[in-house]
C-alpha cells in the first residue's frame, strides 16, 4: 500500500466521492499531484496520479488488493502457533481461572489487538 506523502495541500476544498461504497477523499498538492484516499476501519489506502483518473485507477487497484486480502474464504480459520512451554502453562492457568478454553482466551486477545 502507498503511504500518503507529506506535502502541502492545495487551497482547494477536499471533494468526496464513492468507490464500491467507500467514501473517497480527493485532494491535490501544490505540485499538481492528485490524491484519492479511503480511510476505513480495515485499511487506509491512497492512490495518486497526475490526473484524477490516474489517482482513481491507482486507488481502485489498491482497494481491490485490500478487499482480496480481507476475503474470509481465503482463510481456514486455523493456524499453528509455537510458544514457550512456560507461556503455554501460564495461559492454561489464566484460561482455567476465567473458566474459558485457551482458544477462547487467545481469540479474545487477538480481537483486542486487531480491533484497535
Buried (B, 14 or more C-beta within 10 A) or exposed (E): EBEEEEEEEBEEEEEEEEBEEBEBBBBBBEEEBBBBBBEEEEBBBBBBBEEBEBBBBBBBEBBEEBEEEEEEEEEEEEEEEEEEEEEEEEBEEEBEEEEBEEEEBBEEEEEEEEEE
